[in-house]
Amino acid sequence: MPVRAILFDKDGTLFDFQRTWAPWVAVVIDRLAQGDEQLADQLARAWHFDRAKLRIGRDSIIISGEVEQVARQIHPLVPGYGPDALLALLDETGAQAEGVPVLPLAGFLQGLSDSGLRLGVATNDTESTARAQLHRAGIEHRFDFIAGYDSGHGGKPAPGMCLAFADHLDLDPAQIVMVGDSRHDLCAGRAAGMRCVGVLTGLADESDLAPYADVVLSDIGELPRWLGQVLPPRSIVIS
């Protein structure tokens, strides 16, 4: 069945994960700790974050967890913040986080669209944060569909967002490729009946992703070559 659309994860796929989110983690910890170094270290340990190296650990809840899960991980450490206030802080600061693209995205996405492909984003971030980051990157308008865990379809690894994208475009899921940097992304796509492509611009390595993917690529820049092998013969122009 020919490929008609691509559904991208956001963080670690369109945007470099560490360079986008490690600075955000540091800012949030500083705001919550308010100069209390012991609390700052406790928050960093809870999120598996190396404050000295500004690195998020591969087993951190921040990688694939929904924002509510990220908040719950540290809520016992900051009793001065109610659940709603803590979630609001994460949403506010997350929407301001500057996404660092893995490559020049405008031309890349234009090339995919010019080849006739429809595009979407499915993220375990909030929809508002996703839209804010995509807008600042100048690419929000390139997507037919943008969903977060709070958009009414559930979060990954459940297939709800993937199935909603297929329904939105009136396509069979087998006509869609899910592209992501984590097992959650690929399991969601596989459960929906999509082809799955793993990329290595997040924190997972090839051995983590290969069992769940049709192919593992270095980054999304390698997609056109791979699509040329699975799409009906036609050129894919990357402008």
N, C-alpha and C positions, 0 to 999 in steps of 0.2 A: 504494500500500500504506500503511495507516495507521501512524502512529508509536506505538509501544508503550513505548519506553524511551529514556532519555538517558544517554550515557556522557560524563562530564566529565573533562577534564584537571584537575589540581589547581592548580599554581602558574601564576599569570597568568590563571587562569580562575575558580576559586573564591576564591583568595587573590591580592591585589595583589602582583605579582612584586617590584617594587623595594622596597616597604615591608616585605615579608617577608624577602627574601634578602640585600639589601645590608647590613643590620646583621650578619647571620650571616657574610658574607664578611669583613667588617672584624674580627670576633672571631677567626675562624680564622687570618687573616693575622697578627694580633697574637700568637696562641698559637704559631704556627710560627716566626715571626721572633724572638721573645723579645728584643725591643729592638734588633735589628739592622735599622736603617732601610734599608740597601741591599738586604737580603734581602726586606724587606717590599715595597719598590718592585718588585723582580723578580717576586715572587708576584702582585702586583697587575697587572703587565703581562701575565703569563701568563694570568691570568683576565680580562683586559680590564676591569679595575675601577679606577674613579677614586676614590682614597682621600680626596682633598680634598672631593669632592662627594658621596661615598658613593653612587655610581651604577655599576651594572653595564652594560657596553657591549652593544650589540645583537648583536654577533658573539661574545659570550662563550660558552664551552663550558658554562657554568653554566645557560644558558637551556634547552637541550633535551638536553644530554648526560646519560648515565647517571652515577651517582655514581662508578663505576669509571673512566669517562672523565675526569671532573673531577679525580680523584686523579692519574691518569696525566699530566695536563697539568702538574702542578707537582712530581711526584715527583723528577725530576732535580735540582730546586733544594733539596730537603731530604733529603739522603742519610742523615741521622740517623734518619729514619723508614723502616722497611721498608714494602713495599706494603700488608701487612695492617694494620699499625699506623696508617698514614695513612688507610686506608679506614675503620678503626674510629673514628678521630677525627672524620672527616666525618660518619659515621653518628650518633655520639653527640651532636655539636653540632647536627646537622641535626634530630634528633628533638626538641631543645629549642627550636628556632627557633619563634617565635610567629607563626603565620599571621595575616595581617591581611585579613579578609574584604573582598571587593569590595562587598558589601552585606549586610544582616542575613540570614544564610543559613538559620537555622532555619525561619522563616516561609515563606521562598521555597521551600525544598525540600518543606516540608509541603504547600504549595499544589500543587506538581507531583505529589506522591504522591496528594493528594486527587483529582486529575484522572484518576487511574488509571495514571500513568506509573511504570515501574520505573526505578531510578537506580543508576548505578555510577560508579566512579572508576578511571582508568587513568593512571598517572604514571611518568615515568622516574626518579623518586625511589625509594627502597627502600619496600617495603610497610610495614615497621615504622615508618618516619618518617611516612609518609602516615597510618597509623592513629593515631599519637600526635598529630599536628596536628589531624586531624578529631575525635578524641576531646576534645581541649582546647577545640575550638570548639563542642562539644556536638552534633555532627551525624554522628558515625560511624554511629550506628544507622539513619540515613536511607538508607543505601546497601545494596543487595542484593549488591554485588560491589565489592571494593577490591583493585587489583593494582598492584604496582610492577614495575620491570624485573627484579627478582629473584624473582618469584612463579612462574616456570616457563613464562611465555608469551613471553619476550623483551621487548625495549624498542621504543619507537616510533622511527622511522617504520614498522617492520614491523607487520603487522596482528594479531599474536598475541593481545595483550590484548583487542583489539576482538572478535575471533572467540571468545575464551574467554568474554567477557561474553554474547555471543549464545547460545553453547552453554549457559551457566549458566541462562539464562532460557528456553531452548528457543524462541528467536525467530529468524526470518530476519533477517540483518543489515540488510536494506532497511527493517525496521521500527524501526531504531534511529538516533538522531541522535548523532553525535560532536561535542562542543563543546570547542574549544581555542583557545589564543592563539598557536600556532606552526605552521609548515609541517609539522613532525613529527607533530603531533596530527592535522592534516587529511589528510595523506598516509596515515597509518595507518588512519583511518576510511574514506577513499576506497578503499584497497586491500582493505578488508574488505567493501566493498559498502554502506556506510552513507551516509546524508545527513550533510553536514558544515556546521557553523556556526563561523565565526571570531569571536573577541571581541578587543577592543582594550585589554584590561587587562593585557597583557603588554608586550613591547618591540617587537613587530611592528606595522607600520601596515597600513592597508587594502590598499595596493598589494601588500604582501607576501602577504597571505592570500587576496585575492579570486580568484586563479587556481585555488585549491584548494578553495574553499568554495561552498556553495549560496547563502549569505548571510553578510555580515559585520556584526555588531552592536557597539554601543558596549560593552556588558557583558551578562552573563547575565540582568540584569533585563529585557531586551527579549525574552527567549525566549518568554514567554507570548503576547505579541502575534503573534510569528512563528508559533508553534505553532497559534494560532487559525486561521491561514491554511492549514495543511497537515494538521491533525487533523480527524477527523469532527466535525461540529457538536456542541459541548458547551462548557460554561463551564469555565474554568480559574480557580480561586479562589486568590488569593494572600493568605494570612492574615497 
